[in-house]
């Protein structure tokens, strides 16, 4: 795996994560998609699927490709939790413990090592 890829996130999203007003849906969608793309670029492959409904999903982490149906290694979070993870505002373990992040399969934890991906500024 390569190291994390930096990505910029709209300041209104960062304000929201810090307790401000909710940004418009297209802004949230763009932040989620950019951060998912950064994770996929940092660890290309098809072993783990990262899902952030309703905005996107990517496959990443090198290894065996899954066939039809649900992949054996899945990470899923709501948009706020995902953006908290990619900006370093919350830890992987904390998100799992509060039930905001699910990570199934033996390879799903590899995504944790790719976070955060956000470059401040």
SEGUKOL-739326 format. One record per atom (N, C-alpha, C): residue in one letter; atom name; y, z, x. Coordinates in nm, 2 decimals, m for minus. Atoms other than C-alpha are relative to their C-alpha. Layout:
// residues N
REC res atom  north     up   east
REC   A   CA      Y      Z      X
...
END
This chain:
// residues 121
REC res atom  north     up   east
REC   X    N  m0.12   0.00   0.08
REC   X   CA   0.00   0.00   0.00
REC   X    C   0.12   0.00   0.09
REC   X    N  m0.13   0.00  m0.07
REC   X   CA   0.35  m0.07   0.11
REC   X    C   0.08   0.12  m0.05
REC   X    N  m0.09  m0.11   0.04
REC   X   CA   0.63   0.19   0.08
REC   X    C   0.07  m0.03  m0.13
REC   X    N  m0.07   0.03   0.12
REC   X   CA   0.84   0.23  m0.23
REC   X    C   0.11  m0.10   0.02
REC   X    N  m0.10   0.10   0.00
REC   X   CA   1.08  m0.05  m0.31
REC   X    C   0.12   0.06  m0.08
REC   X    N  m0.12  m0.06   0.06
REC   X   CA   1.44   0.07  m0.39
REC   X    C   0.04  m0.09  m0.12
REC   X    N  m0.05   0.08   0.12
REC   X   CA   1.58  m0.04  m0.73
REC   X    C   0.13   0.08  m0.05
REC   X    N  m0.12  m0.06   0.06
REC   X   CA   1.92   0.02  m0.88
REC   X    C  m0.01   0.02  m0.15
REC   X    N   0.01  m0.03   0.14
REC   X   CA   1.95   0.18  m1.22
REC   X    C   0.14   0.02  m0.06
REC   X    N  m0.13  m0.01   0.06
REC   X   CA   2.25   0.15  m1.45
REC   X    C   0.05   0.14  m0.01
REC   X    N  m0.06  m0.13   0.01
REC   X   CA   2.48   0.45  m1.43
REC   X    C  m0.02   0.07  m0.14
REC   X    N   0.01  m0.07   0.14
REC   X   CA   2.46   0.51  m1.81
REC   X    C  m0.14   0.05  m0.02
REC   X    N   0.14  m0.06   0.00
REC   X   CA   2.08   0.56  m1.77
REC   X    C  m0.01   0.13   0.07
REC   X    N   0.00  m0.12  m0.08
REC   X   CA   2.14   0.81  m1.50
REC   X    C   0.07   0.12  m0.07
REC   X    N  m0.08  m0.10   0.08
REC   X   CA   2.40   0.99  m1.71
REC   X    C  m0.09   0.06  m0.11
REC   X    N   0.09  m0.04   0.11
REC   X   CA   2.15   1.00  m2.00
REC   X    C  m0.11   0.10   0.05
REC   X    N   0.10  m0.08  m0.06
REC   X   CA   1.88   1.15  m1.78
REC   X    C   0.06   0.14   0.04
REC   X    N  m0.06  m0.13  m0.04
REC   X   CA   2.13   1.42  m1.68
REC   X    C   0.07   0.07  m0.12
REC   X    N  m0.05  m0.07   0.12
REC   X   CA   2.21   1.51  m2.05
REC   X    C   0.11  m0.08  m0.07
REC   X    N  m0.11   0.08   0.07
REC   X   CA   2.46   1.24  m2.15
REC   X    C  m0.06  m0.08  m0.12
REC   X    N   0.04   0.08   0.12
REC   X   CA   2.45   1.00  m2.44
REC   X    C  m0.11  m0.11   0.03
REC   X    N   0.10   0.10  m0.02
REC   X   CA   2.16   0.76  m2.49
REC   X    C   0.06  m0.14   0.02
REC   X    N  m0.05   0.13  m0.02
REC   X   CA   2.23   0.42  m2.34
REC   X    C  m0.06  m0.10  m0.11
REC   X    N   0.04   0.11   0.10
REC   X   CA   2.19   0.10  m2.55
REC   X    C  m0.14  m0.04   0.04
REC   X    N   0.14   0.04  m0.02
REC   X   CA   1.83  m0.02  m2.59
REC   X    C  m0.02  m0.11   0.11
REC   X    N   0.02   0.10  m0.10
REC   X   CA   1.87  m0.33  m2.37
REC   X    C   0.02   0.05   0.14
REC   X    N  m0.02  m0.06  m0.13
REC   X   CA   2.00  m0.11  m2.08
REC   X    C  m0.12   0.08   0.04
REC   X    N   0.12  m0.08  m0.03
REC   X   CA   1.70   0.12  m2.11
REC   X    C  m0.11  m0.10   0.04
REC   X    N   0.10   0.10  m0.03
REC   X   CA   1.47  m0.18  m2.12
REC   X    C   0.01  m0.06   0.14
REC   X    N  m0.02   0.06  m0.14
REC   X   CA   1.62  m0.33  m1.81
REC   X    C  m0.03   0.10   0.11
REC   X    N   0.03  m0.10  m0.10
REC   X   CA   1.59   0.00  m1.62
REC   X    C  m0.15   0.02   0.01
REC   X    N   0.15  m0.02   0.00
REC   X   CA   1.22   0.04  m1.72
REC   X    C  m0.06  m0.12   0.07
REC   X    N   0.06   0.12  m0.05
REC   X   CA   1.14  m0.32  m1.64
REC   X    C   0.02  m0.02   0.15
REC   X    N  m0.04   0.01  m0.14
REC   X   CA   1.32  m0.31  m1.30
REC   X    C  m0.09   0.10   0.08
REC   X    N   0.08  m0.10  m0.07
REC   X   CA   1.14   0.01  m1.20
REC   X    C  m0.15  m0.03   0.00
REC   X    N   0.14   0.04   0.00
REC   X   CA   0.80  m0.12  m1.31
REC   X    C  m0.02  m0.12   0.10
REC   X    N   0.01   0.11  m0.10
REC   X   CA   0.86  m0.44  m1.10
REC   X    C   0.00   0.06   0.14
REC   X    N  m0.01  m0.06  m0.13
REC   X   CA   0.95  m0.22  m0.80
REC   X    C  m0.13   0.06   0.04
REC   X    N   0.13  m0.06  m0.03
REC   X   CA   0.62  m0.03  m0.83
REC   X    C  m0.10  m0.11   0.02
REC   X    N   0.10   0.11  m0.02
REC   X   CA   0.42  m0.35  m0.87
REC   X    C   0.03  m0.07   0.14
REC   X    N  m0.03   0.07  m0.13
REC   X   CA   0.60  m0.50  m0.56
REC   X    C  m0.04   0.09   0.11
REC   X    N   0.04  m0.09  m0.10
REC   X   CA   0.53  m0.19  m0.36
REC   X    C  m0.15   0.01   0.02
REC   X    N   0.15  m0.01   0.00
REC   X   CA   0.16  m0.19  m0.44
REC   X    C  m0.06  m0.11  m0.08
REC   X    N   0.05   0.11   0.08
REC   X   CA   0.05  m0.53  m0.55
REC   X    C  m0.15   0.01  m0.02
REC   X    N   0.14  m0.01   0.03
REC   X   CA  m0.29  m0.55  m0.72
REC   X    C  m0.02   0.01  m0.15
REC   X    N   0.04   0.00   0.15
REC   X   CA  m0.47  m0.51  m1.05
REC   X    C  m0.09   0.12  m0.03
REC   X    N   0.09  m0.12   0.02
REC   X   CA  m0.65  m0.17  m1.02
REC   X    C   0.05   0.10  m0.10
REC   X    N  m0.07  m0.10   0.08
REC   X   CA  m0.40   0.04  m1.21
REC   X    C   0.10  m0.07  m0.10
REC   X    N  m0.10   0.05   0.10
REC   X   CA  m0.21  m0.05  m1.53
REC   X    C   0.10   0.12  m0.03
REC   X    N  m0.11  m0.09   0.03
REC   X   CA   0.13   0.13  m1.57
REC   X    C   0.07  m0.05  m0.13
REC   X    N  m0.05   0.04   0.13
REC   X   CA   0.25   0.13  m1.93
REC   X    C   0.12   0.10  m0.03
REC   X    N  m0.11  m0.08   0.05
REC   X   CA   0.59   0.24  m2.06
REC   X    C   0.04  m0.07  m0.13
REC   X    N  m0.03   0.06   0.13
REC   X   CA   0.59   0.15  m2.43
REC   X    C   0.14   0.05  m0.05
REC   X    N   0.03   0.13   0.04
REC   X   CA   0.77  m0.02  m2.58
REC   X    C   0.05  m0.11   0.09
REC   X    N  m0.08   0.09  m0.09
REC   X   CA   0.94  m0.18  m2.28
REC   X    C  m0.08  m0.08   0.10
REC   X    N   0.07   0.08  m0.09
REC   X   CA   0.67  m0.30  m2.05
REC   X    C  m0.12   0.07   0.06
REC   X    N   0.12  m0.04  m0.07
REC   X   CA   0.35  m0.27  m1.84
REC   X    C  m0.02  m0.09   0.11
REC   X    N   0.03   0.07  m0.12
REC   X   CA   0.25  m0.38  m1.50
REC   X    C  m0.14   0.04   0.05
REC   X    N   0.12  m0.04  m0.07
REC   X   CA  m0.07  m0.39  m1.30
REC   X    C   0.04   0.01   0.15
REC   X    N  m0.03  m0.02  m0.14
REC   X   CA  m0.06  m0.26  m0.94
REC   X    C  m0.11   0.06   0.07
REC   X    N   0.10  m0.06  m0.09
REC   X   CA  m0.26  m0.11  m0.66
REC   X    C  m0.12  m0.09   0.03
REC   X    N   0.11   0.09  m0.04
REC   X   CA  m0.50  m0.33  m0.47
REC   X    C  m0.14   0.06  m0.03
REC   X    N   0.14  m0.05   0.03
REC   X   CA  m0.87  m0.31  m0.55
REC   X    C  m0.05  m0.09  m0.11
REC   X    N   0.06   0.09   0.10
REC   X   CA  m1.10  m0.45  m0.82
REC   X    C   0.09  m0.02  m0.12
REC   X    N  m0.07   0.04   0.12
REC   X   CA  m0.95  m0.63  m1.11
REC   X    C  m0.09   0.03  m0.12
REC   X    N   0.08  m0.03   0.12
REC   X   CA  m1.06  m0.51  m1.45
REC   X    C  m0.01  m0.13  m0.09
REC   X    N   0.02   0.11   0.09
REC   X   CA  m1.19  m0.75  m1.71
REC   X    C   0.07   0.02  m0.14
REC   X    N  m0.05  m0.02   0.14
REC   X   CA  m1.14  m0.73  m2.09
REC   X    C   0.01   0.14  m0.03
REC   X    N  m0.01  m0.13   0.06
REC   X   CA  m1.03  m0.43  m2.28
REC   X    C   0.09   0.09   0.09
REC   X    N  m0.08  m0.10  m0.07
REC   X   CA  m0.87  m0.11  m2.15
REC   X    C  m0.04   0.01   0.14
REC   X    N   0.04  m0.02  m0.14
REC   X   CA  m0.86  m0.09  m1.77
REC   X    C  m0.04   0.15   0.03
REC   X    N   0.05  m0.13  m0.03
REC   X   CA  m1.03   0.21  m1.61
REC   X    C   0.11   0.10   0.05
REC   X    N  m0.11  m0.08  m0.06
REC   X   CA  m0.71   0.33  m1.44
REC   X    C   0.13  m0.03  m0.07
REC   X    N  m0.12   0.03   0.08
REC   X   CA  m0.41   0.37  m1.67
REC   X    C   0.10   0.12   0.02
REC   X    N  m0.11  m0.09   0.00
REC   X   CA  m0.07   0.55  m1.63
REC   X    C   0.09  m0.04  m0.11
REC   X    N  m0.09   0.03   0.11
REC   X   CA   0.14   0.58  m1.94
REC   X    C   0.10   0.12  m0.02
REC   X    N  m0.11  m0.09   0.03
REC   X   CA   0.47   0.75  m2.01
REC   X    C   0.10  m0.06  m0.09
REC   X    N  m0.11   0.04   0.08
REC   X   CA   0.76   0.73  m2.25
REC   X    C   0.11  m0.04   0.10
REC   X    N  m0.10   0.05  m0.09
REC   X   CA   1.07   0.56  m2.11
REC   X    C   0.08   0.11   0.07
REC   X    N  m0.07  m0.10  m0.07
REC   X   CA   1.26   0.88  m2.04
REC   X    C  m0.08   0.07   0.11
REC   X    N   0.09  m0.06  m0.11
REC   X   CA   0.97   1.04  m1.85
REC   X    C  m0.01  m0.09   0.11
REC   X    N   0.02   0.10  m0.10
REC   X   CA   0.91   0.72  m1.66
REC   X    C   0.13   0.00   0.09
REC   X    N  m0.13   0.01  m0.07
REC   X   CA   1.28   0.70  m1.56
REC   X    C   0.03   0.13   0.08
REC   X    N  m0.01  m0.13  m0.08
REC   X   CA   1.28   1.07  m1.46
REC   X    C  m0.09   0.00   0.12
REC   X    N   0.09   0.01  m0.11
REC   X   CA   0.98   1.00  m1.24
REC   X    C   0.06  m0.10   0.11
REC   X    N  m0.04   0.10  m0.10
REC   X   CA   1.13   0.69  m1.07
REC   X    C   0.13   0.04   0.06
REC   X    N  m0.12  m0.04  m0.06
REC   X   CA   1.46   0.86  m1.01
REC   X    C  m0.01   0.14   0.07
REC   X    N   0.03  m0.13  m0.07
REC   X   CA   1.30   1.18  m0.87
REC   X    C   0.05   0.12  m0.07
REC   X    N  m0.05  m0.11   0.08
REC   X   CA   1.43   1.40  m1.15
REC   X    C  m0.11   0.09  m0.05
REC   X    N   0.12  m0.08   0.04
REC   X   CA   1.08   1.52  m1.24
REC   X    C  m0.11  m0.04   0.09
REC   X    N   0.12   0.03  m0.08
REC   X   CA   0.76   1.55  m1.05
REC   X    C  m0.12  m0.04  m0.08
REC   X    N   0.12   0.05   0.07
REC   X   CA   0.43   1.38  m1.14
REC   X    C  m0.07   0.11  m0.07
REC   X    N   0.08  m0.11   0.05
REC   X   CA   0.24   1.70  m1.18
REC   X    C   0.07   0.07  m0.12
REC   X    N  m0.07  m0.06   0.11
REC   X   CA   0.51   1.85  m1.40
REC   X    C   0.00  m0.08  m0.13
REC   X    N   0.01   0.09   0.11
REC   X   CA   0.51   1.54  m1.63
REC   X    C  m0.14   0.01  m0.06
REC   X    N   0.14  m0.01   0.05
REC   X   CA   0.13   1.56  m1.66
REC   X    C  m0.02   0.13  m0.07
REC   X    N   0.02  m0.13   0.06
REC   X   CA   0.14   1.93  m1.74
REC   X    C   0.06   0.02  m0.13
REC   X    N  m0.07  m0.01   0.13
REC   X   CA   0.39   1.90  m2.02
REC   X    C  m0.05  m0.11  m0.10
REC   X    N   0.06   0.11   0.08
REC   X   CA   0.19   1.60  m2.16
REC   X    C   0.08  m0.12  m0.02
REC   X    N  m0.08   0.11   0.01
REC   X   CA   0.46   1.35  m2.11
REC   X    C  m0.05  m0.12   0.08
REC   X    N   0.06   0.10  m0.09
REC   X   CA   0.25   1.15  m1.86
REC   X    C  m0.15   0.01  m0.01
REC   X    N   0.15   0.00  m0.01
REC   X   CA  m0.11   1.05  m1.89
REC   X    C  m0.04  m0.09   0.11
REC   X    N   0.05   0.07  m0.11
REC   X   CA  m0.30   0.93  m1.59
REC   X    C  m0.15   0.01   0.00
REC   X    N   0.14   0.00   0.00
REC   X   CA  m0.66   0.83  m1.63
REC   X    C  m0.06  m0.09   0.10
REC   X    N   0.07   0.08  m0.10
REC   X   CA  m0.91   0.70  m1.38
REC   X    C   0.03   0.05   0.14
REC   X    N  m0.01  m0.05  m0.14
REC   X   CA  m0.96   0.78  m1.01
REC   X    C   0.11  m0.06   0.08
REC   X    N  m0.10   0.06  m0.08
REC   X   CA  m0.70   0.54  m0.88
REC   X    C   0.14   0.02  m0.06
REC   X    N  m0.13  m0.01   0.06
REC   X   CA  m0.41   0.62  m1.12
REC   X    C   0.09   0.09   0.08
REC   X    N  m0.08  m0.09  m0.08
REC   X   CA  m0.28   0.90  m0.90
REC   X    C   0.07  m0.07   0.12
REC   X    N  m0.07   0.07  m0.11
REC   X   CA  m0.19   0.64  m0.63
REC   X    C   0.14  m0.04  m0.04
REC   X    N  m0.13   0.03   0.04
REC   X   CA   0.11   0.55  m0.84
REC   X    C   0.10   0.11   0.03
REC   X    N  m0.09  m0.12  m0.03
REC   X   CA   0.25   0.90  m0.78
REC   X    C   0.06  m0.01   0.14
REC   X    N  m0.05   0.01  m0.14
REC   X   CA   0.28   0.82  m0.41
REC   X    C   0.11  m0.11   0.02
REC   X    N  m0.10   0.11  m0.01
REC   X   CA   0.50   0.52  m0.49
REC   X    C   0.14   0.05  m0.05
REC   X    N  m0.12  m0.05   0.07
REC   X   CA   0.76   0.74  m0.67
REC   X    C   0.08   0.10   0.09
REC   X    N  m0.09   0.08   0.08
REC   X   CA   1.06   0.77  m0.67
REC   X    C   0.03  m0.14   0.06
REC   X    N  m0.04   0.13  m0.05
REC   X   CA   1.18   0.41  m0.64
REC   X    C   0.15  m0.03  m0.01
REC   X    N  m0.14   0.02   0.03
REC   X   CA   1.54   0.45  m0.73
REC   X    C   0.08   0.03   0.13
REC   X    N  m0.10  m0.03  m0.11
REC   X   CA   1.81   0.42  m0.46
REC   X    C   0.13   0.05  m0.06
REC   X    N  m0.12  m0.06   0.05
REC   X   CA   2.10   0.65  m0.53
REC   X    C   0.12  m0.09   0.04
REC   X    N  m0.13   0.06  m0.03
REC   X   CA   2.45   0.50  m0.55
REC   X    C   0.02  m0.13  m0.08
END
